[in-house]
Amino acid sequence: MSDLSGTTAVVVGASRGLGRGIASAFAEAGAQVVAVARNDRALTELSQTSPNIRVEVADAADATLAWSLLDRYRPRSLILVAGANPVMRPLHHQTWETFSVNWHTDVKFAFIWLREALLQPLPPGSRVVVVSSGAAVNGSPASGGYAGAKTTQRFIAGYAQEEARRADLDMSVTTVLPRMTPLGDVGRRGIRAYAARSGQPEAAFVRQLGNVLTPEIAGSALVGLVAADPSTVAPAYLLTGAGLTPAP
Ligand SMILES: NC(=O)c1ccc[n+]([C@@H]2O[C@H](COP(=O)([O-])OP(=O)(O)OC[C@H]3O[C@@H](n4cnc5c(N)ncnc54)[C@H](OP(=O)(O)O)[C@@H]3O)[C@@H](O)[C@H]2O)c1
């Protein structure tokens, strides 16, 4: 495991699923972790697993939160993993409100936090990781606007990287696109819907996904990513149970 001692990581969306695994892995690697989410009880439980984890109970979309936390903690690593659970229904069973939910959450979070990371800016050598989805490559016909929202996250992470370069900021922005996994609520609900859609039992559907991506694998992959020499880092990676591979 890479050594992140002496650094601070803000993990937005750390109370459960992939974000919890990422927060734990950063703490294990020696980083001081600021775990952000709305569920006080889940965050408190997480903080009891490591002296390196402190919690901030808050809504990631709060108008002043990104400014306030980035100003207070000056993190070297900023991990944006928070996202909403899409309503798992085919297109014509969505309403506009359900279709657009991930635009008002996931895209908004990425926009607000990337904007603030550029404006402050984060300290030299900082690393920002935006957790999008494999759906941004493959589409996701049973989750409304989810795949499009996750694609937009990837686009704006790229725009932020370009603005950082233009402003001569020593800051890297990378997108990570996880494969569906039952070990996070977003994937669990997706698997249930796609298994039913294809007439398969859930277990069989999960088997065909290959090695299951666990929160621990996600955590160690992201620790490795932020510890790597930035000149060797690709703009975007697929994340599966086998780890990271550069995204098409
Ligand atoms: N699981 C998968 O198969 C999969 C696959 C591809 C991509 N992804 C992406 O990976 C990310 C995590 O997925 P997951 O399955 O681990 O999700 P999850 O189990 O539903 O966890 C989502 C996390 O985001 C936080 N969150 C949501 N809204 C928030 C808000 N307004 N403010 C602060 N925190 C908020 C939640 O905390 P609170 O509810 O406590 O606020 C929770 O910690 C998502 O962006 C998802 O789209 C997941």
The ligand as an SDF file (V2000), in Angstrom:
LIG
                    3D

 48 52  0  0  0  0  0  0  0  0999 V2000
  -22.0840    0.6740   -7.0240 N   0  0  0  0  0  0  0  0  0  0  0  0
  -21.8830    0.6270   -8.3210 C   0  0  0  0  0  0  0  0  0  0  0  0
  -22.0590   -0.4220   -8.9680 O   0  0  0  0  0  0  0  0  0  0  0  0
  -21.3780    1.8180   -9.0820 C   0  0  0  0  0  0  0  0  0  0  0  0
  -20.9670    1.6040  -10.3990 C   0  0  0  0  0  0  0  0  0  0  0  0
  -20.5040    2.7070  -11.1300 C   0  0  0  0  0  0  0  0  0  0  0  0
  -20.4450    3.9550  -10.5500 C   0  0  0  0  0  0  0  0  0  0  0  0
  -20.8540    4.1260   -9.2700 N   0  0  0  0  0  0  0  0  0  0  0  0
  -20.7690    5.4740   -8.7010 C   0  0  0  0  0  0  0  0  0  0  0  0
  -19.9800    5.4090   -7.5290 O   0  0  0  0  0  0  0  0  0  0  0  0
  -20.4920    6.3120   -6.5530 C   0  0  0  0  0  0  0  0  0  0  0  0
  -20.8040    5.5340   -5.2720 C   0  0  0  0  0  0  0  0  0  0  0  0
  -21.7280    4.5100   -5.5710 O   0  0  0  0  0  0  0  0  0  0  0  0
  -22.2480    3.5230   -4.4060 P   0  0  0  0  0  0  0  0  0  0  0  0
  -22.9480    2.4050   -5.0870 O   0  0  0  0  0  0  0  0  0  0  0  0
  -21.1620    3.2750   -3.4610 O   0  0  0  0  0  0  0  0  0  0  0  0
  -23.3690    4.4830   -3.7830 O   0  0  0  0  0  0  0  0  0  0  0  0
  -24.1200    4.4560   -2.3710 P   0  0  0  0  0  0  0  0  0  0  0  0
  -23.8730    3.1620   -1.6700 O   0  0  0  0  0  0  0  0  0  0  0  0
  -25.5110    4.8780   -2.6410 O   0  0  0  0  0  0  0  0  0  0  0  0
  -23.3570    5.6330   -1.5820 O   0  0  0  0  0  0  0  0  0  0  0  0
  -23.4870    6.9520   -2.0430 C   0  0  0  0  0  0  0  0  0  0  0  0
  -22.6880    7.8560   -1.1330 C   0  0  0  0  0  0  0  0  0  0  0  0
  -22.9030    9.2110   -1.5780 O   0  0  0  0  0  0  0  0  0  0  0  0
  -23.3170    9.9820   -0.4660 C   0  0  0  0  0  0  0  0  0  0  0  0
  -24.2040   11.0580   -0.8800 N   0  0  0  0  0  0  0  0  0  0  0  0
  -25.2820   10.9890   -1.6860 C   0  0  0  0  0  0  0  0  0  0  0  0
  -25.8720   12.1770   -1.7790 N   0  0  0  0  0  0  0  0  0  0  0  0
  -25.1350   13.0270   -1.0120 C   0  0  0  0  0  0  0  0  0  0  0  0
  -25.2440   14.4090   -0.6980 C   0  0  0  0  0  0  0  0  0  0  0  0
  -26.2430   15.1690   -1.1800 N   0  0  0  0  0  0  0  0  0  0  0  0
  -24.3200   14.9520    0.1180 N   0  0  0  0  0  0  0  0  0  0  0  0
  -23.3090   14.1900    0.6420 C   0  0  0  0  0  0  0  0  0  0  0  0
  -23.1740   12.8900    0.3710 N   0  0  0  0  0  0  0  0  0  0  0  0
  -24.0740   12.3200   -0.4410 C   0  0  0  0  0  0  0  0  0  0  0  0
  -24.0450    8.9860    0.4440 C   0  0  0  0  0  0  0  0  0  0  0  0
  -24.0610    9.4480    1.7740 O   0  0  0  0  0  0  0  0  0  0  0  0
  -25.3560    9.9940    2.5770 P   0  0  0  0  0  0  0  0  0  0  0  0
  -26.5570    9.3180    2.0290 O   0  0  0  0  0  0  0  0  0  0  0  0
  -25.0060    9.6290    4.0040 O   0  0  0  0  0  0  0  0  0  0  0  0
  -25.3200   11.4690    2.3520 O   0  0  0  0  0  0  0  0  0  0  0  0
  -23.1270    7.7630    0.3100 C   0  0  0  0  0  0  0  0  0  0  0  0
  -22.0340    7.8950    1.1590 O   0  0  0  0  0  0  0  0  0  0  0  0
  -21.7060    6.9920   -7.1820 C   0  0  0  0  0  0  0  0  0  0  0  0
  -21.3050    8.2180   -7.7350 O   0  0  0  0  0  0  0  0  0  0  0  0
  -22.1150    6.0080   -8.2670 C   0  0  0  0  0  0  0  0  0  0  0  0
  -22.8060    6.6410   -9.3340 O   0  0  0  0  0  0  0  0  0  0  0  0
  -21.3160    3.0890   -8.5200 C   0  0  0  0  0  0  0  0  0  0  0  0
  1  2  1  0
  2  3  2  0
  2  4  1  0
  4  5  1  0
  4 48  2  0
  5  6  2  0
  6  7  1  0
  7  8  2  0
  8  9  1  0
  8 48  1  0
  9 10  1  0
  9 46  1  0
 10 11  1  0
 11 12  1  0
 11 44  1  0
 12 13  1  0
 13 14  1  0
 14 15  2  0
 14 16  1  0
 14 17  1  0
 17 18  1  0
 18 19  2  0
 18 20  1  0
 18 21  1  0
 21 22  1  0
 22 23  1  0
 23 24  1  0
 23 42  1  0
 24 25  1  0
 25 26  1  0
 25 36  1  0
 26 27  1  0
 26 35  1  0
 27 28  2  0
 28 29  1  0
 29 30  1  0
 29 35  2  0
 30 31  1  0
 30 32  2  0
 32 33  1  0
 33 34  2  0
 34 35  1  0
 36 37  1  0
 36 42  1  0
 37 38  1  0
 38 39  2  0
 38 40  1  0
 38 41  1  0
 42 43  1  0
 44 45  1  0
 44 46  1  0
 46 47  1  0
M  CHG  2   8   1  16  -1
M  END
$$$$
